[in-house]
Amino acid sequence: MRVLVIGSGGREHALLLGLDRDPSVTDLYAAPGNAGTAALAVNHAVDVASKDAVVALAKRIEPDLVVIGPEVPLVLGVAEALREAGFATFGPSAAAARIEGSKAFAKDVMAAAGVRTARAEVVDNPADLDAALDRFGPTWVVKDDGLAAGKGVVVTADRAAARAHAADCLESGHPVLLESFLDGPEVSLFCLVDGEDVVPLLPAQDHKRVGDGDQGPNTGGMGAYTPLPWLPEGGVQQIVDEVVRPVAAELASRGTPFSGLLYAGLAMGADGPAVVEFNCRFGDPETQAVLDLLDSPLGEALNAVATGTLGDLPPLRWHDGAAVVVVLAAEHYPGTPRTGDKIVGASGEGILHAGTKLDDDGDVVSSGGRVLGIVGRGADLAAARAQAYERLAGVKLPGAHFRSDIGLAAEEGRISLP
């Protein structure tokens, strides 16, 4: 198979690494890719949000499979444009991608499917904001209703901070979603979905806050680990049965079947799993850890979804042990990041590129907020963490920062279900 991967981040580097391990994959292409993907694939500059540009590139390359990484092209309909042009494509239609593109739509789908989630209210008029805020708390969850790259959510016990974020969203022309706070540890579960066929991957846990101990503002994700030693046996099947299958069935019944990767972000509360959010694509940075443990051929699995044969896919095989990814972020992230700095030690086993590019001298320099993802694998979580941080110690980037506690609470047995 010749495979084209759309996107430029750490998720796409992880997808390309996984595809490169698949013996059936002969040629890899990335669009636009980054400095790290250039070592695995032929990078092509393209506007991933342009259906015409992506289809034109595919016609030049003639891939057997196109894999779309980011949410923006999916929400804008790039997947169906590729399918209409005759290319097998991994990624949902724009109508199905609304499960991420509109949180209000996702709430409607969950209500129809009988899936547990937070009580929610949409506010689209600033005049209604204060009264709505009074109906929530003492912990407020305020979400931008559109795409926000993982950073449009504020969870706070400070009503003023909640109001400020909501007002900013409304001023930008975006409705806001107010939600009740869900208790329990969070789980990210990725599932290959084709219509009503569902194949779960390993569960992971993301670390959204910028600082150790879950302090500071939300980010796109500062690290993740898999599997989850605290999730009981049968926990994944419970999520599939109570959340993913009902939602997939509801989308299919509406004439907008989901085909691609459906990501459920969940809080494991006393009453069972409750949905925090859905994404219509592989999550970043959880993908980097999850795919590191995949033993089955990735190209075969993604192609099965793209060609409607997921029901015939053999059971997925996984390596034993655990994997951890630690994100190295640029100075000032999640604010406006410092970029253009040369990175020392940016190659090697387990070093995945996210916000990088090659400068005119051929050096790897930072080009985004989350610059690298450093992956470690080991017999258990402690060994995987140790390897990730050992590898990270060899990387130098001026002003960069990272969390030192990715997976630590789970390693120390400090996470439990309510």
C-alpha positions in Angstrom: 0.0 0.0 0.0 1.0 3.6 -0.7 -0.4 5.7 2.1 -0.8 9.5 2.4 -1.2 10.9 5.9 -2.7 14.4 6.2 -1.5 16.6 9.1 1.7 17.9 10.6 1.8 17.0 14.3 2.9 14.4 16.8 -0.2 12.3 16.1 0.7 12.1 12.4 4.4 11.2 13.2 3.0 8.4 15.3 0.7 7.2 12.6 3.5 7.2 10.1 5.8 5.3 12.5 3.0 2.7 12.9 2.4 2.5 9.2 6.1 2.1 8.6 6.1 -1.0 10.7 3.4 -2.6 8.6 5.1 -4.8 6.0 2.2 -4.2 3.5 3.0 -0.5 3.4 5.5 0.3 0.7 5.5 4.1 0.3 4.6 6.8 2.8 3.7 10.5 2.1 2.9 13.3 4.6 1.0 16.5 3.9 2.4 18.8 5.1 4.3 16.7 7.7 7.2 18.1 9.8 10.9 17.7 10.3 10.4 14.3 11.9 8.1 12.8 9.3 10.6 13.8 6.6 12.7 10.8 7.8 9.9 8.4 7.1 7.8 9.9 4.3 7.9 12.3 1.4 6.5 15.6 2.8 4.3 17.7 0.5 3.2 21.2 1.3 -0.6 21.5 1.2 -3.4 23.5 2.8 -5.1 20.6 4.8 -8.3 22.7 5.1 -8.7 22.9 1.3 -10.7 20.0 -0.3 -9.4 21.0 -3.8 -5.8 21.1 -2.7 -5.8 17.8 -0.9 -7.7 16.0 -3.7 -5.2 17.5 -6.2 -2.3 16.2 -4.2 -3.9 12.7 -3.9 -4.3 12.6 -7.7 -0.6 13.3 -8.1 0.5 10.7 -5.6 -2.2 8.1 -6.3 -2.2 6.5 -2.8 -4.1 3.3 -2.0 -5.1 4.8 1.4 -5.5 8.4 2.7 -5.4 8.9 6.5 -6.6 12.2 7.8 -5.2 13.1 11.2 -6.5 16.5 12.3 -10.1 17.5 13.0 -10.3 20.7 10.9 -10.2 19.0 7.5 -12.6 16.3 8.7 -15.1 18.9 9.9 -14.7 20.8 6.6 -15.5 17.7 4.5 -12.1 16.7 3.1 -12.8 13.0 3.7 -15.9 12.8 1.5 -14.2 14.9 -1.2 -11.4 12.3 -1.3 -13.9 9.5 -1.4 -15.8 11.1 -4.2 -12.6 11.3 -6.1 -12.1 7.6 -5.7 -9.6 7.3 -2.8 -10.0 4.9 0.1 -10.0 7.3 3.0 -9.8 6.9 6.8 -11.8 9.7 8.4 -15.5 10.5 8.9 -17.7 12.7 6.7 -18.3 16.3 7.7 -21.8 15.4 8.9 -20.4 12.6 11.2 -17.5 14.8 12.3 -20.0 17.2 13.9 -19.7 14.9 16.9 -16.6 16.9 17.6 -17.3 20.1 15.5 -20.4 21.0 17.5 -20.7 20.1 21.2 -24.4 20.9 21.1 -24.8 18.3 18.3 -22.9 15.8 20.3 -25.2 16.4 23.3 -28.2 15.8 21.1 -26.8 12.6 19.8 -26.0 11.4 23.3 -29.5 12.2 24.6 -31.1 10.3 21.7 -28.7 7.3 22.3 -29.3 7.3 26.1 -25.6 7.9 26.9 -24.6 9.4 30.2 -23.0 12.9 30.0 -23.0 16.1 31.9 -26.1 18.3 32.2 -25.5 21.1 29.7 -26.9 24.4 28.5 -26.0 26.3 25.4 -25.7 30.1 25.7 -25.6 32.2 22.6 -26.6 35.6 24.0 -24.5 37.5 26.4 -27.6 38.8 28.1 -28.4 35.3 29.2 -25.0 34.4 30.6 -25.2 35.4 34.2 -28.5 33.6 34.8 -27.1 30.5 33.2 -24.0 30.6 35.3 -26.2 30.7 38.4 -27.6 27.4 37.4 -24.2 25.7 37.5 -21.3 25.5 39.9 -19.7 25.3 42.4 -17.3 24.0 39.7 -18.0 25.5 36.3 -17.2 23.8 33.0 -17.3 26.3 30.1 -16.7 25.1 26.6 -16.4 26.9 23.3 -19.0 25.2 21.1 -16.7 25.0 18.1 -13.2 23.5 17.5 -10.6 24.8 19.8 -7.7 22.4 19.5 -8.2 21.1 23.0 -7.8 24.5 24.6 -11.4 25.9 24.5 -12.4 24.5 27.9 -12.2 26.1 31.3 -12.9 24.1 34.4 -12.8 26.3 37.5 -14.3 27.0 40.9 -13.8 30.7 40.2 -17.1 32.1 38.8 -15.4 35.2 37.5 -12.9 33.1 35.5 -15.8 31.0 34.1 -17.7 34.2 33.1 -14.6 35.7 31.5 -14.0 32.7 29.3 -17.7 32.5 28.3 -17.8 36.2 27.5 -14.6 35.8 25.3 -16.2 33.0 23.3 -19.5 34.9 22.8 -17.6 38.0 21.8 -15.8 35.9 19.2 -19.2 34.9 17.8 -19.1 31.4 19.3 -21.9 30.0 21.4 -20.7 28.5 24.7 -21.7 25.3 26.5 -22.0 25.3 30.2 -21.8 21.8 31.8 -22.1 20.3 35.2 -18.8 18.9 36.6 -18.3 15.1 36.2 -16.6 13.2 39.0 -14.1 10.4 38.6 -10.8 9.8 36.8 -10.8 10.5 33.0 -10.2 7.9 30.3 -9.5 8.4 26.6 -10.8 5.4 24.6 -10.1 5.3 20.8 -12.3 3.1 18.7 -12.1 2.1 15.1 -15.7 2.6 13.9 -17.3 1.8 10.6 -21.1 2.2 10.8 -22.0 0.0 13.7 -18.8 -2.1 13.8 -16.6 -1.0 16.7 -13.1 -2.1 17.6 -11.6 -0.5 20.7 -7.9 0.3 21.1 -6.1 0.4 24.5 -7.4 3.0 27.0 -5.2 5.9 27.8 -5.2 8.9 30.1 -4.2 12.4 28.9 -2.8 15.2 31.1 -4.4 18.4 30.0 -3.2 21.0 32.5 0.1 22.6 31.8 1.8 22.1 35.1 2.7 19.3 37.5 -0.2 18.2 39.8 -2.7 19.3 37.2 -2.1 23.0 37.8 -2.5 25.9 35.4 -4.5 26.3 32.2 -5.7 23.6 29.9 -3.5 22.7 26.9 -3.8 20.4 23.9 -2.3 17.7 26.2 1.1 17.5 28.0 1.5 13.8 28.0 -0.3 10.5 28.3 0.1 6.8 29.3 -1.5 3.5 28.5 -2.9 1.1 29.6 -4.6 2.1 32.8 -3.7 -0.1 35.8 -6.6 1.3 37.8 -9.4 0.6 35.2 -11.1 -2.7 36.2 -11.2 -5.7 33.8 -14.2 -5.2 31.6 -13.9 -1.4 31.8 -13.2 -1.0 28.1 -16.1 -3.3 27.2 -18.4 -1.3 29.4 -17.5 1.9 27.6 -17.9 0.3 24.2 -21.3 -1.2 25.2 -22.7 1.8 27.1 -21.2 4.7 25.1 -19.5 4.0 21.7 -21.9 1.4 20.2 -25.1 3.4 21.1 -23.6 6.6 19.6 -22.4 4.8 16.5 -25.8 3.3 16.0 -27.5 6.7 16.5 -25.3 8.4 13.9 -26.0 5.5 11.5 -29.8 5.8 12.1 -29.6 9.5 11.2 -28.1 8.7 7.8 -24.6 9.9 8.8 -22.7 6.7 9.7 -19.3 7.3 11.3 -16.3 5.8 9.5 -12.9 6.5 11.1 -11.6 6.9 14.6 -14.2 7.8 17.3 -12.5 9.1 20.4 -14.5 9.1 23.6 -13.2 11.2 26.5 -14.9 9.9 29.7 -15.2 10.4 33.4 -15.4 7.1 35.2 -17.9 8.1 38.0 -19.8 6.2 40.5 -22.6 5.5 38.1 -20.3 4.3 35.3 -18.7 6.1 32.3 -20.0 9.5 31.4 -18.9 11.4 28.3 -16.8 14.5 28.7 -16.3 15.0 24.9 -16.1 13.1 21.6 -13.5 13.7 19.0 -13.7 12.6 15.4 -10.0 11.6 15.1 -7.0 10.1 16.9 -6.2 12.2 20.0 -2.9 13.9 20.5 -0.8 13.0 22.5 -2.5 9.7 23.5 -2.0 8.3 20.0 1.8 8.4 20.5 1.6 6.0 23.5 -1.2 3.8 22.2 0.3 3.1 18.8 3.7 2.3 20.4 2.1 -0.8 22.0 0.2 -1.9 18.8 1.6 -5.2 17.5 -1.0 -5.7 14.7 -0.3 -4.1 11.3 -1.7 -0.5 11.5 -2.2 -0.1 7.7 -4.3 -3.2 7.6 -6.6 -1.9 10.4 -7.0 1.6 9.0 -7.6 0.2 5.5 -10.3 -2.1 6.8 -12.2 0.9 8.1 -11.7 2.9 4.9 -12.9 0.0 2.7 -15.8 -1.1 4.9 -14.3 -4.4 6.0 -13.7 -3.6 9.7 -16.0 -6.5 10.6 -13.5 -8.9 9.0 -10.4 -7.5 10.8 -8.6 -10.1 13.0 -8.5 -9.2 16.7 -5.9 -6.6 17.4 -2.6 -7.7 19.1 -0.8 -5.6 21.6 2.7 -5.7 23.2 2.8 -6.3 26.9 3.8 -3.6 29.3 3.1 0.1 29.2 3.9 3.2 27.2 4.2 6.9 28.2 4.6 10.0 26.1 5.9 13.3 27.6 5.3 16.5 25.7 8.2 19.0 25.4 6.5 22.4 25.0 7.9 25.7 23.8 8.4 28.7 26.1 5.0 30.5 26.8 2.8 27.6 25.7 -0.2 27.3 25.9 0.0 31.1 25.2 1.8 32.3 22.1 4.8 30.0 21.9 8.4 31.0 21.2 9.4 29.4 17.9 12.4 29.2 15.6 14.9 27.8 18.1 17.3 25.0 17.2 16.6 21.7 18.9 19.5 19.6 20.1 18.8 15.8 20.3 15.7 15.9 18.1 16.3 12.5 16.6 16.4 9.0 18.0 14.2 6.2 19.3 11.0 7.4 20.8 11.3 11.0 19.8 8.3 12.1 17.8 8.0 15.5 16.2 5.0 17.8 16.6 5.8 21.5 16.2 9.1 21.3 14.2 10.4 22.2 10.8 13.7 22.3 9.0 15.3 25.7 8.6 17.3 26.9 5.6 20.5 25.3 7.0 18.7 21.9 7.4 18.6 22.2 11.2 15.5 21.1 13.2 13.9 24.2 14.8 10.7 24.7 16.8 7.6 25.8 14.9 4.7 25.3 17.3 3.6 25.1 21.0 4.0 21.4 21.5 7.3 20.7 19.9 8.2 17.0 20.6 6.6 14.0 22.2 9.0 11.7 23.9 7.8 8.0 24.2 9.0 5.4 26.6 8.0 1.8 26.8 8.6 -0.7 29.6 7.4 -3.8 31.4 5.3 -1.6 33.6 4.4 2.1 34.0 7.4 2.8 36.2 9.8 1.4 33.5 8.0 3.2 30.7 8.1 6.6 32.6 11.8 6.1 33.4 12.7 5.5 29.7 10.6 8.5 28.5 12.3 10.9 31.0 15.7 9.4 30.3 15.2 10.1 26.6 13.9 13.6 27.3 17.0 14.4 29.2 19.0 14.3 26.0 16.9 17.0 24.3 17.7 20.6 24.6 15.4 23.5 23.5 15.8 27.1 25.0 12.9 28.0 27.3 11.1 24.6 26.9 9.1 23.1 29.6 7.4 19.7 30.4 5.5 18.0 33.1 7.6 15.7 35.3 4.6 13.7 36.6 3.0 12.1 33.5 1.6 8.8 34.7 3.0 9.2 38.2 -0.3 9.1 40.1 -1.2 5.8 38.4 2.3 4.4 39.0 1.9 5.2 42.7 -1.6 3.8 42.9 -3.2 7.1 43.7 -6.0 6.8 41.1 -9.2 4.9 41.9 -12.8 4.8 40.8 -15.4 6.5 43.1 
